[in-house]
Structure formats: C-alpha cells, structure tokens
C-alpha cells in the first residue's frame, strides 16, 4: 500500500488498466473453456447415433455391392464389394468388443459379431460365384439376405435405445448449459461491479485529494489564510503539489505575521515618536515660559557678557556666558539627541549659575568613564535630576550640601548615578514620581519646568523598556540617589566599535 501511494499517477492508471484487462480476459477465458467443454459434451451425445447410422449405411453398401456382383459378375462390382467390406471392417473397430454389464454395449458387441459372420457369408457367396458354383452362392446369398435384415433390425433397435438415452443426456446437458449461462452472467456482473468499484477507488484516490486541494486553494484565494492544511496521503504528483501548497500557505502565514508584527512595531514606534515629540514640546514650552525670541535672548546675553568684560567684571562675564550656553543648549538640543559629554557640560553650566545665585553653597563632584562620554542619549535627562537634587534635596539644609555624579559601566548596562546628602524622599513620594503622579503646577518658579516624570517617560519611550530609572532613599535627612540605566544592547548597536571599559576620573 505504501509503494502504491508513492507511485506516479501515470503508473497508477496503467496498473488499473492492466488489472482490469487481465481480470476480464481471465474471466472470459474461463467462460470460453467451459462453453467449449459443454459443446463437446453435447456433440458426443449424438455421436453414437451417428456412428450406428454410418455403420448401417456401410452394411447396406456391402450388401448392395455383393448383390450387384452376383447378378452382373464384373470386376468393377467385385472391387466395389471389397472396398465396401473394408470400410465396414473399419466401422466395426468403433464398436465394443468387451463383455460388460452395460446392455447397450453388449448389443454393440453382438452387432459386431453378427456383421463379422455376415461378411464371412458374403465372402463365401462371392467365391462361389467366381467358381460358378451356382447352388452354393444361391444358398449363401439367401443366408446373407436373412442376416442383413436381422442385423439392420438389431442396429435400428440399438439406435432407438441410444437415441432415447442420448436425448435424456442432451436435456441434462442443456439444463446444465443454461445454469452455466446464468452463472456466467452472474460472474460477469460481479466482475463488472468489482472492476467498477476498483476504477472508482483508483480514480477517487487521484481526484479526491485534487478536489480537496482545489477547495482549500479557493479558500486561500478568497483571503482565508486560516484554512486547515491539506493532509498528504501519497507522494505522487498530487502529493507533491499538496506538500508545496501546504508550505506556501505556511510561508504566507509567517509572512503575514511578520508584516503584522512590523506594522505593530511601526505603529508603536510612531506612537513613541509622537509621545516623545509631545514630551519634548512640553519641555520646550516649559523652558521658554515666555514667548521670547531665542536669537534676541542670545544676542542680549552676549551683549551683557561683552559689557561686563569691558568693565572688567570677569565674574559677571563668566556668569552671563554660562547663562547663554545654558539657554542655547535648551533651544538647540530640545528636539535632538545629545552626547553624555554635552549633558555633563549643561549640568556644569547650570550648577555654576546656581552657585552664583546662592553664594556657592552647592558642592558638586563627578567621576566618569571617559570612554562613555560620546554615547548618545535623549537630551535634557541629567540637568532636571541635578535640578531636583539642588532645589528639593539640599536647598535649605543646616549642613553642607553636596551632589555627586558617577558614570560607569555594569555588565549589561551603562549606569549614571546622581546622589545628594539632602533631606531624602519618602517611599510614597518616590512611588508618585515613578508613576508620574507629581503635579508640575507645584514646582517653584526657580525650576526649569522639566520634572523627573518627564525624564522617566522620555527614557522609557526612547529605549522601549521600563527599567531605565530608579530612585533610592534610606529615610529622612539621609539623602537621595537617582540611577539612570542605559541598556547596553541599544548602545552597542549605535557604537559597535566603541571599547566600553571602566575609566573613572
């Protein structure tokens, strides 16, 4: 069965045709042989009657030629007598010579003996005629005539009895032949039904998978890609096409899933981009609280710095220059990425401005791995954290305040730590900040307006993960430490050749 399933359709059709042909041929051969056998039996039924008739005719020919010779006495009639006698002797060989219990066969044996005796008498009559012994051939002739009539009567009786027996045999054979005809008709009908069922099964095994495949193909053509795969029952041409169809459907499904995933990713990225843009615009609006022309602001600050320099007010000049750098960075980088180096420079400018304003009461120190300074990050992520530490951490404390910034590498990420020794934060406050529930309206007027919630949201959108920001505080007056985690995988995709190593300074 396995080999049959793996045959090609051409070989299957040839095998079906040959099997049908040989089956019909074999059945017809059997029927033909049996019909010939029955016909031979029927011919044999009347063969005995025909033989007896021929025997009677041969006996009559001998008797006639003998009578003619006795009347005419010519060589031609004598030759005719001898030929007829020889023919009659040949006919006698078909008769029974054995003693048996069959009455008809015993009658044949008696006929044979009587004919031999009759031929002996006719031979004596012809010899007497040739010897001109008139009295002898007359007596032998009369005896031959008597024997001839008796033998004919005996043959006639045997022939009648044979005919009656043969008639019964013929009727029995005729009945048997009719039964055989009926049996032959039934056999042909059964063979025809078997052949029909065989052809139907073979054609169904070929056309069934094709029909199944056609229905599935129509469903796929109508856009239904969730159709069940067509089972492969053989490895003929249909099986090969079915396997290819299943692979095609599976490939289309995978391709559609990938397209769907790509579309979802694209939509997510678009949404992320829109949210980032919204956060950045919000940050820009909060930085530029008033509708001030940036160029006018920079020109004004630059003019003030030049005026301070001309008057010899070096500290004022440096202060104004830091103010200009600070606002220039805000306007320039608000819609762009920045390097960590640029972010640290902004922090330096911001803390310089604060120390000028508040008399240098903020102490700042930093340790950074210089190999990480050129990595790109979202802009404006460090300054708001430092601002929060200065305004809400160490502002107004009774002890010397300081802020520490660390930049270093961990096994699977880059870490930026900003720590202060200020008033600390409660767990409830930390949770509110992490969940973005802090109201920006509560910020003081000295703030730049970008809160920690904004930074957290932009980092999560930028790196597409939640674990990018952490706040730790061990209680009241024990300070606060903020961690920014930059995923190493995304950074290595941007800078695959940058050797990331620890090099704090």
Secondary structure, DSSP 8 states (H G I E B T S, - for coil): -HHHHHS-HHHHHHHHHHHHHHHHHHHHHHHHHHHHHHHHHHHHHTHHHHHHHHHHHHHHHHHHHHHHHHHH--HHHHHHHHHHHHHHHHHHTTS--S--S-HHHHHHHHHHHHHHHHHHHHHHHHHHHHTT-HHHHHHHHHHHHHHHHHHHHHHHHHHHHHHHHHHHHHHHHHHHHHHHHHHHHHHHHHHHHHHHHHHHHHHHHHHHHHHHHHHHHHHHHTT-TT---------SHHHHHHHHHHHHHHHHHHHHHHHHHHHHHHHHHHHHHHHHHHHHHHHHHHHT-S---HHHHHHHHHHHHHHHHHTT-HHHHHHHHHHHHHHHHHHHHTTSEEEHHHHHHHHHHHHHHHHHHHTS-EEEEEEEBGGGTT-EEESSSSHHHHHHHIIIIITT-SS-EEEEEEEEEETTEEEEEEEE-SS---HHHHHHHHTT---GGGS-TTS-S--HHHHHHHHHHHHT-STTEEEE--STTS-EEEEEEEEHHHHHHH-TT------B-
